[in-house]
């Protein structure tokens, strides 16, 4: 009887003061969603809403039904606390002197 091919992937999550990478083993054809469940990462970080969180593989957004390859890294993204465009506008406004209105 032939043994089932196995793959190992990493599941990564980071907070400002703490990072975690967990190795997960599963069958070839394992999906992102299956890797997240197998990692049991919510036991360590109960604040993660796995059904709501955006996820990716090596920095590219992914769906939970995407099939993983051996050595892939699944990343769980935290929600943004500020709109990047608005933050950039605020920073630009603080560094540039305002022009006086011409009459």
N, C-alpha and C positions, 0 to 999 in steps of 0.2 A: 504494500500500500504506500503510495507516494505521499510525502508530507506536504502540507499546505505551505505555499510561499508566504513569508512574513516580511513586513517592513517595519522600520522604526522611524518615527517622526518626532518633532519637538512641538510642544505647545507653550507659547510665551505670553506673559502678561507683565505689564510694568505699571507701577504707581510712582509718583515722584521720589519716594524714599525707599522703594523696594521693587526688585525685579525677580521674576521667577521663570525658569525654563524647565519643563518637565518632559522627560523622554516617555514616549508612548509606543508600545508595540501592538501590531494588529495584522490582520490578513492583507495581502495585496488586494488593492481595490477599495481600501478603507477610505471613507469620505472625511471631509473637514468636520462635519457634525459628529461622526462617530469618534474621531480623535478627541474632540472636545469632551464628549461624554466619558470616554475611557480615561482621560487625564484626571478626572475628579477635581479639577481646579477650583470648583465652587466650594469645596470643603475647606480650602485654604483661604479663598477670597469670596466669602458669601455675598458680597455686594455686587458681584458680576451677575448680570441678567443675560444668561447665555442666549435666550431666544431673541433678545433685543440688540445685543452688542454687535457691532460691525466686526467682521473678521477678515483676515487676509492671509496670503501665503507669500512669504519673503517680501513684504511691503506692498503687495498688490491686492486690492479688494477682491474678495472671493465669495462664492456662495457656499452654503453648508453642504451642498450635494456634489461639490467638486471632488474628484478623485485625487488622492495624494500619491506621491512617489516616495520611495525610500530616501530619507534625509531631508525631506521638506520641513519647514518651520511654519506652523500655524500661529498667527498672532491675533490676540484679542485686543481690540482698540477701545479705549475709554472715550466717553462722550466729550466733545469739546465744551469748555466752560466759557468760551468767548468766541464770537464770530471773527475769524481771521481777518476779514476785510475791514471790519470796524476797528480792530486792534491796530492794524497797520495805519489806518487813517488817523487814529489818536496819536500814535508814535510820530507820524509825519508832521502833524499839527504842532507837536511840542518842540520839534527840532528846527522847524523853519520859522523865521520871523514873518509876521503877517505884514502884507503890503498895505500901505496907507491908501485909502480911496482917492483916486485922482478926480479933481474937480474941473 
